[in-house]
Amino acid sequence: MDIITDTQFHMERASCVAIGKFDGIHVGHQKLLGQVLAAKEDGLAAVVFTFYPSPYALFSGEKQEELTTRAEKRELFERMGIDVLWEFPMNRATAAMAPEAFIEQVLVGQLRAKVIAAGADVSFGHKGAGDMELLKRYARMYDYEVAEIDKVCIGGMAVGSTQARNEVRAGHMEQVQKLLGRPYTFRGTVCHGRKLGKKLDMPTVNLLPEEGKLFPPFGVYYSRVLAGGTVYRGITNIGRKPTVSDAEAVGVETYLYDFEEEIYGSMIEVQLLSYKRPEQRFESVEALKEQLAKDRCDGDAYFSGKIF
C-alpha cells in the first residue's frame, strides 16, 4: 500500500475513492471500503482519502482521542487490500479550498476518480460546504459515478464513530466489538515494568499505548493477546496501578495464561473482550495478591469453552 502524506500526488491509473475520517474503521466504514475494494475487479485502484490531522483537531486546537490511531488505520487498510492511502494534509490553506475545486483538482485531477464512494453525511471543502448532493451534481460533468453508502444499523441505531467512542468510554466491550466488527485493541512494544507481577505469582507483559488512543474505564478486562503469531488468553489491567505506584502514566498490563517467555521489545496486540472490575487501591500488596488470584480463577471460568 502506498501512503501519501503531502499534496503533490497524481494517480497513474483510474481509481475508486473512499472519502471519510475512518475513526475506528467500524462496520459502516467496512461496508464503504468493500465497495472500493470490489472496484479493483474492474481495474480501478482502491484509494482511501482522509484528512490528517482531522478538521476537529485543526480548528479546535485539541487532540481528539481516537478509536484507531494513525498507525492502526494504516495497518488495517493494508490488511484489507487498499492500494493507496492519501492522508491529505489539513491546514488553514487546504481547509479553505472551495468544494468545487476539491472535486475538480483533487478527486478528478489528481486521483483520476471514476467512482467516488462516501456516506450520505460526507463533507469536504471550505467550512465543510461540499456534500453528497454536490458530488452527484458534478458527476456527469467530470465523468465519474457516485456510490452513496447507506448506514449500517445495529439494534435499531446507525453505527458511527461517536457511538463507538461512547461505548468504549462506558466499558461496554462486547458492544464495541459488534460496532467495530473486531475487539477493541491496544498494540505496542512490550516494555519493562516494575516486575512486581513475578513476586505476586502473576508475571505480566506491559505496553505503553500509542499517543492519542482512546482509553476505556480504568480497570481489569478479560482479553485475548496476539504475540509471536500465537493467541493467548489474558487478564488485562488498564490504569495507573494505584496500590504500587504514584506514577501518572497510563499503562496496559496483561497476565497471559500458559505463557512463560521473555518477549521484551516484541510487538503485541491486546484485544479487550469484557470488563471485569474497576481499578482500585488495596490496603496492602498481600490484599492485591489475593484479588489477582481471584481474577485469574474468574478468568478460567470466563474462558472455559471459548474457542479462539
Disulfide bonds with the S-S distance in Angstrom:
none
